[in-house]
């Protein structure tokens, strides 16, 4: 039986660092346009206590999402030692396309995957490049699609990228704007005959009956701003409650499919959305097996990198595999879970043996 392995990873962390203190002079408003009565220090301290975010990274003005994706792709290709001309697919997950630092329109013509293929200089027309819009779980879903292509026999090497510049689509008058950041992560998913490693199982769900618009595009909270310009918005409490109920169940679905015991899981790479929420998800996941979460099972990058949507999981995976996260490492044979939740509302999880 053919196995699908992650043979190389890469990430790009933007150079512009924005600490929480840089928001002290912002003006924050409620959704109804009224000014939040608390002083900014109180708002920021409460924000940090809930999300764990101390600082985040933004792309420089000259770089767009496709540029960040290209930088991460280069590193993943080098790490895997593959010839770009041998790639069968390039799958690029994002949510907002290329939004330049001076524009209010998204640019997705041509697709971002095509732009990365162009930057890589790939001549092979049989290397198919396409984008996927799947909210924050986009990169994980790209890995799932890559495995499907490989197992069907139509592909052997696939580049999967997650890239985003959320700093270009945030409402500076919304305190939730402090959550978001920019970044990119990538991997090579490759066919392998070695059954002892690779993707073991996965689960994907879309909840749209009541949850479709938990994340949406809306106008600025400041009534004097142009009402026709839209920004990323969310119903935070609804997302929190949704995630705590449904993400552990999806992770359990994937793990049960794999036939692997919960005791064998060494690391869970979960979407870096909110530290408290992620901790609660992991705790509930283990409770489903009447077990306690082991110390250190959940690596975190949100404290310094913020929430870069599709880029959080591949970036965190790359950082840990390269030994760049303190007290976190992955050894040969370790069972990992990659999981995410986001706009849609979409949830997915992959069980992987390294």
Beta strands, then each sheet from edge to edge (+ up, - down):
strand 1: 3-12
strand 2: 16-19
strand 3: 55-58
strand 4: 89-93
strand 5: 128-132
strand 6: 157-165
strand 7: 182-192
strand 8: 198-206
strand 9: 215-218
strand 10: 231-234
strand 11: 265-270
strand 12: 335-342
strand 13: 346-353
sheet 1: 1+ 7- 6+ 4+ 5+
sheet 2: 2+ 3-
sheet 3: 8+ 13- 12+ 11+
sheet 4: 9+ 10-
end
